[in-house]
Amino acid sequence: MHQRSFASLRMTASAVSYLEFVAPPTCRNVGMDKPDRRGLLPGVLDVPTPPAVVFESRKVIARARRRAAFRDVFDLLLLACVDGLFLRWPRAHVPALDRADSLLLLMALNAALVAYIWLTRWIPRWSAQRVASTWGAAERARILNSPRR
């Protein structure tokens, strides 16, 4: 008789006991019965539930809009003041550039600032529209019919 390792004996014993196990006719394992087939996961309902209001964001959104409007007005006033300085004072120029190049740089900065103000308003609106395009009809109707401000 040759010796086997403990692991091989354990595997053989468990495999044999599993294969040779026959349950008595009076023994029934309820946990192993096949459950009824359902289309949804447990706890998921067919009826949509209304969202729970955790945070009222209207005040925060209104305050953010006021701050953004104030910042935009301040930026445009600062732009107008710098333009007025350059237009009313003919000797004003950037130290490394002459007057014509300074005015060209000023026009480029004006265009960049106006584009920045426009893009900071347009990109979030565009992103929100992309997200909203994935919503269902009921979600869209709820958002579109709610008071905006």
Backbone torsions as a table, in degrees:
resi	resn	phi	psi	omega
1	MET	NA	130.0	-177.8
2	HIS	-99.6	160.1	-176.5
3	GLN	-92.8	142.2	175.9
4	ARG	-111.3	159.1	176.7
5	SER	-75.9	160.8	-177.8
6	PHE	-63.4	-40.3	-179.1
7	ALA	-64.5	-41.1	-179.6
8	SER	-69.0	-34.3	176.6
9	LEU	-66.0	-42.0	-179.4
10	ARG	-64.5	-44.1	178.8
11	MET	-63.2	-41.7	-179.3
12	THR	-66.2	-42.5	-178.7
13	ALA	-65.7	-42.3	-178.8
14	SER	-69.4	-38.5	179.9
15	ALA	-66.3	-40.4	-179.6
16	VAL	-68.7	-42.8	-178.5
17	SER	-67.4	-32.8	178.5
18	TYR	-69.4	-43.4	-177.4
19	LEU	-72.4	-31.5	-175.6
20	GLU	-91.6	-3.4	-176.7
21	PHE	-73.1	126.0	175.1
22	VAL	-127.0	122.1	-177.7
23	ALA	-76.0	142.5	175.8
24	PRO	-65.5	153.8	-176.4
25	PRO	-64.7	-21.2	-179.8
26	THR	-86.8	-14.3	-178.1
27	CYS	-88.9	129.3	-179.9
28	ARG	-136.3	125.7	-179.9
29	ASN	-94.8	106.7	-177.1
30	VAL	-70.3	-32.8	-178.3
31	GLY	-65.7	-18.9	-177.5
32	MET	-97.3	-1.7	177.9
33	ASP	-64.3	149.4	179.2
34	LYS	-74.6	124.9	-179.1
35	PRO	-72.3	161.6	175.8
36	ASP	-63.1	142.2	-179.2
37	ARG	-81.7	125.1	178.2
38	ARG	-123.0	152.7	-179.0
39	GLY	-80.0	-26.2	-176.3
40	LEU	-111.9	160.7	176.0
41	LEU	-72.2	158.9	177.5
42	PRO	-61.2	134.5	179.8
43	GLY	90.0	-9.0	179.9
44	VAL	-95.2	127.9	-177.4
45	LEU	-105.8	155.1	175.1
46	ASP	-72.8	-31.4	-176.7
47	VAL	-81.1	125.3	179.1
48	PRO	-69.5	138.8	179.0
49	THR	-95.8	142.7	178.3
50	PRO	-68.9	148.9	-178.4
51	PRO	-68.6	143.1	176.5
52	ALA	-80.4	128.4	-179.7
53	VAL	-80.2	114.5	-179.1
54	VAL	-101.8	-31.1	-171.6
55	PHE	-148.5	129.1	175.4
56	GLU	-88.0	110.5	-172.5
57	SER	-98.6	0.2	-176.9
58	ARG	-61.6	-41.5	180.0
59	LYS	-67.1	-40.3	-179.7
60	VAL	-66.9	-41.6	179.4
61	ILE	-66.4	-41.7	178.8
62	ALA	-63.0	-41.8	179.0
63	ARG	-65.4	-40.5	178.7
64	ALA	-65.4	-38.3	177.6
65	ARG	-66.3	-40.0	177.5
66	ARG	-63.3	-44.0	179.7
67	ARG	-63.2	-40.5	179.7
68	ALA	-66.6	-41.0	178.1
69	ALA	-64.0	-42.0	177.6
70	PHE	-61.8	-43.6	-179.9
71	ARG	-64.1	-40.4	178.9
72	ASP	-65.8	-43.0	178.9
73	VAL	-63.8	-42.0	178.2
74	PHE	-62.1	-44.1	179.1
75	ASP	-61.8	-42.9	-179.6
76	LEU	-69.7	-36.3	176.0
77	LEU	-65.6	-41.3	177.5
78	LEU	-63.1	-40.6	176.9
79	LEU	-62.2	-43.8	179.3
80	ALA	-65.2	-38.6	178.8
81	CYS	-65.2	-42.9	178.8
82	VAL	-66.1	-40.5	176.8
83	ASP	-62.6	-42.9	178.4
84	GLY	-62.4	-40.1	177.4
85	LEU	-61.1	-46.1	-178.2
86	PHE	-67.8	-36.3	-177.3
87	LEU	-77.4	-34.8	-175.4
88	ARG	-87.7	-19.8	-178.9
89	TRP	-115.5	100.3	-172.4
90	PRO	-66.1	-19.8	-178.6
91	ARG	-88.4	-1.3	-179.3
92	ALA	-74.2	130.4	176.5
93	HIS	-161.1	163.5	174.6
94	VAL	-73.0	135.3	-173.6
95	PRO	-54.5	-34.3	-177.4
96	ALA	-88.0	-6.1	-175.3
97	LEU	-123.3	161.4	174.0
98	ASP	-85.4	-177.7	-174.0
99	ARG	-63.3	-44.6	-177.0
100	ALA	-65.0	-43.4	178.5
101	ASP	-67.9	-33.8	177.8
102	SER	-65.2	-41.7	177.8
103	LEU	-67.2	-35.7	176.6
104	LEU	-65.1	-42.0	176.7
105	LEU	-64.0	-40.2	178.1
106	LEU	-62.9	-41.3	177.8
107	MET	-64.7	-40.2	178.8
108	ALA	-64.8	-40.6	178.0
109	LEU	-67.8	-36.4	175.4
110	ASN	-60.8	-47.6	-179.7
111	ALA	-63.3	-40.1	-179.9
112	ALA	-65.1	-41.4	-179.4
113	LEU	-68.5	-41.5	177.8
114	VAL	-65.0	-40.9	177.3
115	ALA	-64.1	-39.3	178.2
116	TYR	-62.6	-45.3	179.3
117	ILE	-62.4	-42.9	-180.0
118	TRP	-66.5	-43.5	-177.9
119	LEU	-67.9	-33.9	178.8
120	THR	-67.7	-18.2	175.3
121	ARG	-95.4	-33.5	-173.7
122	TRP	-80.8	-40.9	-176.2
123	ILE	-62.3	-47.2	177.2
124	PRO	-62.8	-36.2	178.6
125	ARG	-65.5	-42.1	178.3
126	TRP	-65.0	-42.0	178.9
127	SER	-64.0	-41.0	178.5
128	ALA	-65.1	-36.9	177.8
129	GLN	-67.2	-36.1	176.9
130	ARG	-65.2	-41.9	178.8
131	VAL	-66.8	-42.4	-178.3
132	ALA	-66.2	-22.8	179.1
133	SER	-69.1	-17.2	178.2
134	THR	-89.1	-6.3	-177.2
135	TRP	-79.0	161.1	174.7
136	GLY	-79.4	173.8	-177.0
137	ALA	-65.5	-37.9	-179.3
138	ALA	-66.6	-39.8	179.0
139	GLU	-67.0	-41.9	178.8
140	ARG	-62.8	-42.1	-179.6
141	ALA	-64.7	-38.6	-179.7
142	ARG	-65.2	-41.9	-178.8
143	ILE	-73.4	-44.4	-176.2
144	LEU	-71.0	-25.8	-179.5
145	ASN	-92.1	-3.9	179.8
146	SER	-80.7	154.0	178.1
147	PRO	-65.4	136.8	-172.2
148	ARG	-81.1	-38.1	-175.1
149	ARG	-132.4	NA	NA
